[in-house]
Amino acid sequence: MKNQNYDKVKMLRFGDLGDERGSLIVVEGLQDVPFEIKRVFYMYGSDATVIRGQHANRNSEFVLINVAGQSKVRVADGLGQEHVYCLEQPNTGIYIPRMVWKDMYDFSADSVLLVLSSEHYDGQEYIRDYDAFCAEIAQQ
């Protein structure tokens, strides 16, 4: 058994269109990210001991970008595979498709983690219990 969506998790690199005045990073839906962007939010003020996320989504896809500072993102497939990504450059992000568990942690003091989502918020599509996530993956 395999979680096909887990294999789609990947780091993205965005072009820097800046010049001598400074950097300019552009991220466009359906071009730089593989979905239409319907929701944008960001997290800041979390210290290194805080763990954010701790859920999977049945419908939403995400791109996470540390526009300032740094953090780590652990993704898991619910079948025993996991990988940790370090977000430490404002021109890189991680694409996380639906039905992949995510934990964000080890935030630097200046971290601002920007999140782009393919869906509007719907609390019903969140799976917030890891064992329930594993059980749902096993049924697919």
N, C-alpha and C positions, 0 to 999 in steps of 0.2 A: 504494500500500500504506500502511496505517495501523495503528499499535498502539492499538487501542480502549481498552485499560486506561490508557494514558498520559493520555488525555482525562479520566479519572476522578480523577486526582490533584487534591486540593483542600485548602485551609486550612479548619480547623474552629475554631469559637469555642465555648468551654464557659461555661456560666452561673456567675457568682460568687454563691454563696448566703450569703456572709459578712455580718457585721454589725459593730457597733462593736468587737467583740472581735478582728476580723481577717477575712481571706478564707477561703473554703471552696469549693473547686472539686470538683465531682463529675463523674466520667466513667463512664458505664454502657454495657456492651456491648449491642448491638442497639437502643440509644436514642441515645446521644451519638456512638457509633462504629458503622459499618455492619456489624459482625460480632460474634459471641460471642467474648469475650476468653478465650483458652486459655493464654496465656503472657505474663508481664510481666518485663521486665528493664530495667536502666538502666546508663548509662555515665557515668563521671566520672573526673577526673584526666587527661584528654587535653588537651594544650596546642594552641595555634593551628596548629602545624605538622603535627599528626596528621590523617590521613584514615581514617575508620572506614567500615564498610559495604562498599563496593566490590563489590556483588553484586546480583543479582536473585533472585527466588524464584518457582518454578513454582506453588506452592500458597498460600503465606502472604500475608496482607494485614497492613499495619501502620498504626499511628498513632504518630507521634513527637511528644513534648511536652517542651520544655525547662522543667522545673519549677523550675530555678534557672539563672541565667546565660543565655548565649545561644550559638547555633551556627547554621550554615548547612547546608542540605540541597540537593544537586543531584540532580535526577531526569532521566533520559534515556529515550527511547523505543526506542533501538536503530536508529532510522532517520534520525537527524540532528537531532531536536528535543530540547532540554533547557531546564530552567528551574531557577533557584535560589530557594529559599525561606529567609527569615530567621526563625528561631524565637527570640523574645526576650521573650515574655510567657507566664507560666505558665497562662493561660486559653486558649491557642491551641495547635493542633497541626496536623500535616499528615497527611492520609490518603494512603497509598501502596498501591494494589492490587497484585495479583500481576503478574509479568512486567514490572516497571518497575525499571530500574537506579537504585541510590541510593548516594550518597556523602555522608557527614556530615563536616564539617570546620569550621575557624575557631572552635574552641571557646574560650569565655572561661575564665579561670582557675577560676571558680566554677560552671562548667556541670555540670548534672546532666540528662542526656537520658534521659527515660523512654520506653520502647518497649512498646506493647501489640500483641500478635500474635494472629492468628486461628487459629494452629496451634501444636501442640507442636513442639519442635525436631526436625528431620529434616535432617541434613546432605546427604542425597541430593537434596533439592529446591532446593538453592542452586546458582546459576550464578555462579562467581567469576571467570570470564574474560570480559572485555567483548566480545571478538571472537566467542566462542562464543555469548554472549547475542544479539549482532546476527544471527548465522547462524540461531539458533533463531527469532527474531522474523521473519526473512525467509521462513521456511518456513511460517509461520501463514497 
